[in-house]
């Protein structure tokens, strides 16, 4: 790992790195032990700077995008704030402009919203420190929420409970108040009957209250 990181950092540019190489490298180093390489912070800065410099992210598929932001969010303490914010802005803008999210599976979506929620909640490197960042990232959460709401109930039935729980946490952490979204997720978060009954008893009406109810039952 150390040799690989040292080599990448020493390169003048990463023009030869295709999307899979970029995302796999970020993901692999994020999964590795913290002490795997002292070049780690500079490696992530270099990779992020490369992504931000690209004209567009059209060659990145759903897996590439989600692995990339997941890896970067995991490394929040080891990267510079400017590169961190730049990469998330770039990915958010790209996803918001996509026609739909039909190529994103449940794991992709779970990792995507988890990464952005974690980034927005970081005290040192906040992605919502300006109206520009807030606009792009609110748009991303709206895009994902609308995608989930539009899914057929049979599709959501196949979602793993952990992934649904992660989505609830992420949307709640990001401050997304979307009652329709949480109603949809509640119907598929088991024991669903208990969750929905509890919501009816409490006369829960806001997305925040729904999210808190779901999170309480998740524990």
C-alpha positions in Angstrom: 0.0 0.0 0.0 2.7 2.4 0.9 4.6 1.9 -2.4 1.4 2.3 -4.4 0.5 5.5 -2.6 4.0 6.9 -2.9 4.0 6.2 -6.7 0.6 7.8 -7.3 1.5 10.9 -5.3 4.7 11.3 -7.3 2.9 11.3 -10.7 2.7 14.6 -12.5 -1.0 13.9 -13.3 -3.5 11.0 -13.3 -4.6 11.2 -16.9 -4.1 7.5 -17.3 -6.4 6.7 -14.4 -9.8 5.6 -15.6 -12.9 5.9 -13.3 -12.6 2.3 -12.0 -9.0 2.8 -11.0 -9.8 6.1 -9.3 -12.8 4.8 -7.3 -11.2 1.4 -6.5 -8.1 3.2 -5.2 -10.1 5.4 -2.9 -12.2 2.5 -1.7 -9.2 0.2 -1.0 -7.3 2.8 0.9 -10.4 3.8 2.9 -10.9 0.2 3.9 -7.3 -0.3 4.8 -5.8 0.3 8.3 -5.1 3.9 9.2 -1.3 3.3 9.4 -1.1 1.6 6.0 0.8 4.5 4.5 2.0 7.9 5.6 1.3 9.1 2.0 -2.4 8.5 2.6 -3.5 12.2 3.0 -1.6 13.3 0.0 -3.0 10.4 -2.0 -6.6 11.3 -1.4 -5.9 15.0 -2.1 -4.3 14.0 -5.4 -7.2 11.7 -6.4 -9.8 14.3 -5.4 -8.0 17.1 -7.3 -7.9 14.8 -10.4 -11.7 14.2 -10.2 -12.5 17.9 -9.7 -10.4 18.8 -12.7 -12.3 16.5 -15.0 -14.7 18.2 -17.5 -17.5 15.9 -16.5 -18.1 12.6 -14.7 -20.0 10.9 -17.6 -17.7 7.9 -17.6 -18.2 7.2 -14.0 -21.0 4.6 -13.4 -23.1 4.4 -10.2 -20.6 2.0 -8.5 -17.7 4.3 -9.3 -19.5 7.4 -7.9 -20.7 5.8 -4.7 -17.5 4.0 -3.9 -15.6 7.2 -4.4 -17.7 9.4 -2.1 -17.9 6.6 0.5 -14.1 6.3 0.5 -13.7 10.0 0.7 -16.2 10.4 3.5 -14.5 7.7 5.4 -11.2 9.6 5.1 -12.6 13.0 6.2 -9.9 13.4 8.9 -7.0 12.7 6.4 -7.8 15.1 3.6 -7.8 18.8 2.9 -11.1 20.6 3.2 -10.8 22.3 -0.2 -10.4 19.0 -2.1 -13.0 17.3 0.0 -15.7 20.0 -0.7 -14.7 20.2 -4.4 -15.1 16.4 -4.9 -18.5 16.3 -3.2 -19.7 19.3 -5.1 -18.7 17.7 -8.4 -20.4 14.4 -7.7 -23.6 16.1 -6.3 -23.9 18.3 -9.4 -23.4 15.3 -11.7 -26.0 13.2 -10.0 -28.6 16.0 -9.8 -28.3 16.4 -13.6 -28.8 12.7 -14.3 -32.0 11.8 -16.0 -32.8 9.1 -13.4 -31.1 6.8 -10.8 -32.3 3.6 -12.3 -28.7 2.3 -12.5 -28.2 2.7 -8.7 -28.9 -0.4 -6.6 -29.8 -0.3 -3.0 -26.2 -0.5 -1.8 -25.2 2.3 -4.1 -27.9 4.5 -2.8 -27.2 3.6 0.8 -23.5 4.4 0.5 -24.2 7.6 -1.5 -26.6 9.2 1.1 -24.5 8.0 4.0 -21.4 9.7 2.5 -23.1 13.0 1.9 -24.8 12.9 5.3 -21.5 12.2 7.1 -19.9 15.0 5.1 -22.6 17.5 5.9 -22.4 16.6 9.6 -18.7 17.0 9.9 -17.8 20.0 12.1 -14.4 20.7 10.6 -15.2 20.2 6.9 -18.8 21.1 6.4 -20.4 20.7 2.9 -23.2 23.1 3.8 -21.1 26.1 4.8 -22.4 28.1 1.9 -25.6 28.5 -0.1 -23.8 27.0 -3.1 -22.9 23.8 -1.4 -26.3 23.6 0.3 -28.2 24.0 -3.0 -26.3 21.2 -4.7 -26.5 18.7 -1.8 -30.1 19.4 -1.0 -30.8 18.7 -4.7 -29.0 15.4 -4.4 -31.0 14.3 -1.4 -34.2 15.4 -3.2 -33.2 13.4 -6.2 -32.6 10.2 -4.2 -35.8 10.7 -2.2 -37.9 11.0 -5.3 -36.3 7.9 -6.7 -37.1 5.9 -3.6 -40.7 7.2 -3.4 -41.2 6.2 -7.1 -40.0 2.7 -6.5 -42.5 -0.1 -6.7 -43.3 -1.6 -3.2 -42.1 -5.0 -4.5 -38.7 -3.5 -5.2 -38.3 -2.1 -1.7 -39.3 -5.5 -0.2 -36.0 -6.9 -1.5 -34.0 -4.2 0.3 -31.9 -5.3 3.3 -33.1 -3.9 6.6 -29.6 -2.5 7.2 -29.7 -0.5 4.0 -33.1 0.9 4.8 -31.9 1.8 8.3 -28.8 3.5 6.8 -31.1 5.5 4.5 -33.3 6.7 7.3 -30.2 7.7 9.3 -28.7 9.6 6.4 -31.8 11.5 5.4 -32.4 12.4 9.0 -28.8 13.4 9.6 -28.9 15.6 6.5 -32.1 17.3 7.8 -34.4 16.2 5.0 -38.0 16.6 6.1 -39.8 14.5 3.6 -42.9 12.7 5.0 -43.6 10.8 1.8 -40.1 9.3 1.9 -40.3 8.2 5.5 -43.8 6.8 5.1 -42.5 4.7 2.2 -39.5 3.5 4.1 -41.6 2.8 7.2 -43.7 0.3 5.3 -40.7 -1.8 4.5 -38.8 -1.4 7.8 -39.7 -4.5 9.9 -41.6 -4.9 12.0 -43.4 -2.5 9.7 -46.8 -2.9 11.4 -45.3 -1.7 14.7 -43.6 1.3 13.1 -46.7 2.4 11.2 -49.0 1.8 14.2 -46.6 3.9 16.4 -46.7 6.7 13.8 -50.5 6.7 13.8 -50.7 6.7 17.6 -48.4 9.6 17.9 -50.1 11.5 15.0 -46.7 11.8 13.4 -46.8 14.3 10.4 -43.3 15.6 9.7 -40.4 13.8 8.1 -38.2 14.6 11.1 -40.7 12.9 13.5 -41.1 9.9 11.2 -37.3 9.6 11.0 -36.9 9.7 14.8 -39.7 7.2 15.2 -38.0 4.8 12.7 -34.6 5.3 14.3 -36.0 4.5 17.8 -37.5 1.3 16.6 -34.3 0.4 14.8 -32.3 0.2 18.1 
